[in-house]
């Protein structure tokens, strides 16, 4: 069961490669925009989505942690919107560029932001004795 998303993704790319379904190119922008909307809309609620994730690990968040997670939500919103814009641009470029960005580089960027944020969080918590 855990390999089902991987198998589904491979099937989509094989289908795209052999059938040239142009519609498949719209999947990454739609997903990027959907995730952006989730993060962005959470900025207008009592608790952002990242604050909700943080509460899963720690019920009592320090006010500094709440402020940090709110700012982190802004960072993710900017990244997700830029990722959306680039993925829309790749729709109109050749197959190699589209596949490189949407199937590799955008995930690499997400992972890089996760790693950088984790390091910043460790430094932040040490600096504020949290």
N, C-alpha and C positions, 0 to 999 in steps of 0.2 A: 504493500500500500504506500509506503513512503517513497517509492520510486515512480509513482503514478504521475506527479507533476513533471518530473524529468522526461518520462516517456512521452507525455502529452506534448511537451515543448519540442522534443525531437521530431515527433510526427508533424507538428505544425511547420517546422522548418523544411522538412522533406517535402511536404505538400507545397509549400511556397516555392521551393527550388524547382520542382518538376512541373507545377501547374501555373506558376507565375500569378498567383492570386494577389492582386494589388491591395486588396482590402486588409490583408494580414499586416501590412505596413502601418496601419492605423492603430494596431493594438498597443504598442508602447506609449504613444502619446495619450491615448485614452486612459491607460493605467496610471501614467505619470500625473495626468491632470486630476484623476480621481483621488489619488493619494494626496496631492497638493490640496485639493478641496477639503479633505478630511482634516489635515493639519491646520489649514488656514481658518476654517470655520471653528475649530476648537479655540482659536484665539479670542473668540467672542463669547465664550462660555465661562462659567465659574472656574473651571479647571481645564487646562490644555491637555491634549492627548498625551504629551510627554509627562506631564504631572500625574496623569492617571497611571501610566506605566511605572513611574517612580514610586507611587503609592503601593503598587503591587509588591515591591521589595521592602518598603519601609512605610509603615502606617503614619508615623509622626515625622513629617518633613519640617526641617528648620525653615524659617522665612527666607533665609539666604538661598536655600535649595529651591524653594518655590520660585524665587526671582530668576535663578539660574536656569531652571527648566522652562520658564516662560521665554527667556532670551534664546534658549536652544530651539524652541519651537519656531521662533522667527528665522533662525539660521536654516532650519530644515525647510521652511516655506520658501525662502529665497532659492535654496538649492533645487528643490522639487520643481519650482516654476522654471528655472533655467534649464533643468533637465527636460522638462516638457517642451520648451521652445526648441532646444537642439533636436529632440526626437521628431518634432514636426518638420524641421528643416531637412532631416535625413530622409524623410518620405520621398522627397523630390530629387535625391541624389542617387547614385548608382547602388546596386545591390551590395557590393562589398562594403561601402561606407555605412550603409544602413545596418548591415549585419554586425560590423565591427563595433559601431557605437551602441546599438540597442541590445546586442547579445553579449558584449564583453565590457566595453569601456564604461557605460553607465553603471554597471554593477561594481566595477572596480572603484569608481568614484564614491558610490554608496559605502563600500567597505572602508575606503580611506577616511571618509567622514566619521564613520563609526569608531575607527581606531583613534583618530585625532581627538574626537570627543571623549573617549574613554580616558586618554592620557590627561586631557584638560580637566576632566572630572576628578581624577585622582589628585592632581595638583591643587584644584579648588578645595577639595575636602581637607587636604593636609594644611593648606594655608589658613583655613577658617576653623580648624579643629573640629570637623564634623564627623 
